[in-house]
Amino acid sequence: MSTTIPIIPFAEGEKLLDWLELTQALADGHSLPKAEIGDTFLYRDPDTLLSRAAWIDGLGSLVKTATVFPRNPDHGTPMVNGAVTLFSDLDGQLEALVDFHLVTKWKTAGDSLLAARRLARPDSERILICGAGTVGRSLCDAFAEAFPQAKISVWNRTLSKAEALADQIGSVDLAPDLEAGVRGADIVVSATMSSQPMIRGEWLHPGQHLNLIGAYRPDMRETDDEALRRARIYVDSRDTTIGHIGEIQIPLDEGVITEADILADFYQLDAFEQGKEDEITLFKNGGGAHLDLMTSRYILDRWEAAQ
């Protein structure tokens, strides 16, 4: 092992990466023994220190630490900061320090893209991205790579933000009305901070794929019970969605769905089947440190190959 530990910054690392390669790396990672994962939270009101750890036999281990300081923007500094440390599976030595935002960006969008490549129709022509923040931008890039024939539109609760993103990218349209955008899309990808369901199941149509990212707390949802009743449901990880995220847990608690209605997670990736013409598929992206580990290992592999 080299005595020089790679430090992989955002810009230099990103130019080496490919969305389709990443989805394959995530699929390969789920063919290995199931990850051991653990999260710790420390609080000093209003600040948070979050550490997420994962260990996959054959891939190594990782600790991803984030600091969330809500008052930082008032002083011109980012609210979220952090670092990713990647360790050797062979001897536990530090192998790399990877930019926190690079790993988070590619893990989050790559997670949902892997599901969409398995569940959505490959000839999908219209994609709606809900949310015009940082994640929304990365989703535009990722889904354009996997569905090059599709036209992408962006909706945001604050219309001016969607307009700004559409102008910045240039190759996407503006979706001013959410209902019309959902009804007209073959793939709907949502990455908002909504706590209450905003995408209604009655708007969905057979053959459609709904891919949900935004809700990450027990009190958050982006879609309603009707969508879950109508759809074939998949998640990236049962361990990080069931019991943790309102999108799944609230309908479970209320008897709208049962755990048997969640057909598979990425550890049963062969069960991810493209929806038939009369079916709706729904995927919930819950994240997890094991996905950060798979993504970081891919980034390091590409970095080392380029040296």
N, C-alpha and C positions, 0 to 999 in steps of 0.2 A: 504494500500500500504506500502511495506517495506520502512524503512528509508534508507536502503542501496541500492544505485542505481547500478545495474549490469553494469560492464564494460567488454564487451565481446571481447577478443583479437582474432586474426586470427586463430592461430593453435588450441587453445582450443575450439573455436566455430566451426571450420570446421569439426572436427572429429565427431560432432553430427549430421551432415547434410546428406541428401539423395536427389539425383537429382530428382527422381520420386515423392517423397513427395513434393518437392518444386514446381514442375509443377502443382500439385494438389492445393497447396496453392495459386499459381497465378491464377488458374482457379476460385477458390473460391472467391478470392479478386475481380474478375471482375463480380461476381454476386451481389455485394454490390452496393449502389448508386455510380454514376460516380464520380471519383476523381476531386477535385479542385487542380490545379497545377500551379506553377509559378517559373520562373527562374530569377535570377539577376546575372549580370556580372559586375565586377569592374576590371579596367586595370591600370597597371603601367608598361609601356613597359620595358621588354618583358613579364612581369609577369601577371597572371590572378588570380582573386578570383571569384569562381563560387559557388553560392548557389542555390540548387534546393529544393523546398518545395512541399509537398503534404498533403492533408487532405482527408480522406475517412470516411464518416459517418459509425460508427460501427467498425472501425479499428484503428483510431487514426490519428496522424499527425507526420510529419517527416521533418527535415531539414538536407540535405546532403551538406556539404561544402567541396570544393576542392580548393587547391592552386596549381597552375601550374607555376613552376619556371624553365624555360628551361636551365638556367646556372647551376643548382644544380649538374648535373652529373660531371661537371668539378671539383667539390669540393668533389666528393664522396658521395653525398647525393641524395635521390630520387627526380625525377623531379615533381612527383605528390604526394601530401599529402592531408590529410583531416580527417574528422570525421563525424559520423552519429549520430544524436540525435533523439530519438524516444519518443513521448509524448502520454499520456493517452487520449483516446477519452472521458473518463468519466469526468475528472476534469482538464485536461491539464497539469498535473504534468509530470516531466521528468521520464520516465520509464527505459531507458537504453541508454548507449553509446556503439555503435557497431563499430568495426574496419571498416574503410572506404573501404579498399581493399577486405575484406571478403564480404561485401554487393555488391560491384561492380562486383566481380568475379561471384558470384552465380546469381545475377540478370541478368547479360548479357547473360551468357550461358543458364540459365534457361528459359529466355524469348524465345530464339530461339528453345530450346528443346521442349517447350510446343507447338509451332507451328508445329514443325516436327512430333511430336507424333500425331497430328491431320491431317496433310496434306500428309505426306510421307507414302509409303507402309510399313506396319509393318514388312514385310519379306525382306526389303531392305538388300542387301548383300554387297554392296560396298559404302563406304562413303569417300568423298574427303574433307579434311579440307584445305582451302587456307589461309595461314598465320601461321607463326611459332612463334609468339610472346606469350605474357602472355595469351591473350584470346584464341589463337589457342590451347594452352595446356589444358585449362579448357574445351574447346569444345571436345577435344579427350576424356577426362574423362566423360563428360556428355553424349555424344552420345554413348559411349561404354556401359553405364549403360542402356540406353533405347533400344539400338539395339545390344544386346550381340552377335548375330550371324553374325554381319557385320564385314568385314575387313576394317580398317581405314587406309587411306593414307594421307600424308601431303605434300603439295606443298608450296614453298616460293620463292619469286623472287631471294633472295640470297640463293642459294642451300645449302650452308654450315649450315645455320640456320635450315633448314628443316632436314638436316642430324643429327644435334645436338639434335633436339627434338625427332626424331625417335629413336636415340640411348638412349636418356634419358628414354623414355617411354618403349621401348622394344617391345611393342605389336602392333606397327603401322609400316606401310611401307613408303618408300620414293616415291613420285611422281615427277620425274625429269622434266616432260613435262606437262604443264598446259592443253593444248588442249586434249591430250590423257587421262589425268586424269579426265577431265570433261566428255568427251565422254564415259568413262568407268564406271562412278559412277551412283548409284541410288539416292544418296543424295549428293548435293554439298553445303558446308557451307563455306562462305567467310568472313574473318575478317582481311582485309588488310587496309593499309593506302593509297590505290590508289585513285587518283583524276580523272583518266581517265578510262573508261570501259576496263576491261581486260578479262572478261568472255563474250564470244560471243554467242548470241542467236542461231546461226547456229550450234553450238556444242551440243546444248541440244537435248534430245530425249524424246518421249512420255513416260509417266509414271514416269518422273524424278521430284525431288523436289529440288529447288534452294532456299537457305536460306542466306540472305545478312545481314551482321552486320556492316562492316567496315565504310561505308560512313556515316558521321555525320554532315558535313557542307553543305551549299547550293551549293558549287562548287565540291562536291565529288560524284563519281559514281564508282561502281565495275562491273556493267554489262551494256549492250547496249540496244538500242531501240528494236532490234529484239527480245531479250529475253522477254521484257515487252509485245510486240505484241503477242507473242506465248503463254504466260502463263496466268493462273488464278492468280490474284494478291490479296494478303492479307497483312495487316500491323498489328503491335501490337497496335498502337494508331494513329488514324487519326490526332489528335491534335499535336503529336510530329513528324510526318513525312510530312504531307501536309503543304507546306509553309516554311519548315525548312530544309529538306534534299534533296540534288540534285538528289539522286537516284529516287525519286518520283517527285519532283517539276520541274526539267528540262524537263522531258517528258510531264508533264502536260502543262507547258508553251509553248512547241513547238507543241502541238496538237497530240503528238504520242499516248497518252492515255487521258481519261477523268476521273473525279472523280468517275463516275459510274463504271469504270473498276476496281476500288478498291472494292472488293466484301464484305469485312468485316474487322473489327478490333476485338480485344479481348473482347470488350463489345457486340459483336455478335458472341460469341465463338461457338455457335451451328451451325453457318453458315460455319465454317471451316470444309470442307469435303475433305476426301482423294481423291486425283486425280485419275481419271479413267485411264485405260491403254493407252488411246489416248490423255491424257492431261498432261500438265506441270504445276506444282504449284510453285509460287514464293512468298516468304515472306520477308518483310523488317522489320528488328528489328530497331526501332527508340529510344527505351529506354524511360526514363521519371521517375520523382520522385515518381509517384504512384507505379511503379514497385519496386523501392527501398523500399518504405513503406511496400508493401506486403512481400518482401523478408526479411526485417528487423523484421517484426512481426513474420514470420516463424522462424527466427533464435532465437529470444527471447523466443518463445514458446518452442523450443527444449532445449534451455539453462535452462529454468526454470524447465522443466520436468526432466532434468538430475541432478538437485541439490538435 
